[in-house]
């Protein structure tokens, strides 16, 4: 199991990573506490949620990150 690391150390490239903490901002602008791991990618200015099929959703202010598990 991978340990969670401070978000300041997260790669800001095209790598998909898991983040936790902060606020999930859904495409309809609803704000929800991000209390579970979420798959994201850095999109130049913010953490874009990768598995969203609707309007663009992001995570603002995540606290921790972890690499994707191998396998």
C-alpha positions as CSV (number, residue, x, y, z in Angstrom):
1,X,0.0,0.0,0.0
2,X,1.3,3.5,-0.9
3,X,1.5,6.1,1.8
4,X,-0.2,9.4,1.2
5,X,2.2,12.3,0.6
6,X,1.7,16.1,1.0
7,X,0.1,17.6,-2.1
8,X,3.1,20.0,-2.5
9,X,5.2,17.1,-3.7
10,X,2.7,15.9,-6.3
11,X,3.8,15.7,-10.0
12,X,2.2,18.4,-12.1
13,X,2.4,16.8,-15.5
14,X,0.2,14.3,-17.4
15,X,0.4,11.6,-14.7
16,X,-2.9,10.5,-13.2
17,X,-2.7,10.4,-9.4
18,X,-5.0,9.9,-6.5
19,X,-5.8,12.9,-4.3
20,X,-7.7,13.3,-1.0
21,X,-8.9,16.3,1.0
22,X,-10.0,19.7,-0.2
23,X,-13.2,20.4,-2.1
24,X,-14.8,18.7,-5.0
25,X,-16.4,21.2,-7.3
26,X,-18.9,19.5,-9.6
27,X,-19.7,20.7,-13.0
28,X,-22.9,22.3,-11.7
29,X,-20.8,24.3,-9.2
30,X,-22.0,22.2,-6.2
31,X,-19.2,22.1,-3.6
32,X,-18.6,18.8,-1.7
33,X,-15.9,17.9,0.8
34,X,-13.4,15.5,-0.9
35,X,-13.4,12.8,1.8
36,X,-12.5,9.9,-0.4
37,X,-9.6,9.2,-2.9
38,X,-10.2,10.6,-6.4
39,X,-8.4,10.1,-9.7
40,X,-7.1,13.4,-11.1
41,X,-4.7,14.9,-13.5
42,X,-3.0,18.4,-13.4
43,X,-4.6,20.6,-16.0
44,X,-2.2,23.6,-16.0
45,X,-4.0,25.4,-13.2
46,X,-6.2,22.9,-11.2
47,X,-6.7,19.2,-10.5
48,X,-9.2,17.8,-13.1
49,X,-11.2,14.7,-12.1
50,X,-10.5,12.0,-14.7
51,X,-13.5,9.7,-14.2
52,X,-16.2,12.3,-14.6
53,X,-18.6,11.8,-17.6
54,X,-20.6,15.0,-17.1
55,X,-19.6,18.6,-17.0
56,X,-16.0,19.4,-16.0
57,X,-15.3,18.7,-12.3
58,X,-12.2,19.6,-10.3
59,X,-10.7,19.2,-6.8
60,X,-9.6,22.5,-5.2
61,X,-7.1,22.4,-2.3
62,X,-6.4,18.7,-2.0
63,X,-4.2,17.9,1.0
64,X,-2.6,14.6,0.0
65,X,-1.7,12.6,-3.0
66,X,-0.6,9.0,-3.9
67,X,0.5,7.4,-7.2
68,X,-1.8,5.0,-9.0
69,X,-1.4,1.5,-7.7
70,X,0.4,-0.8,-10.2
71,X,-1.4,-3.7,-11.6
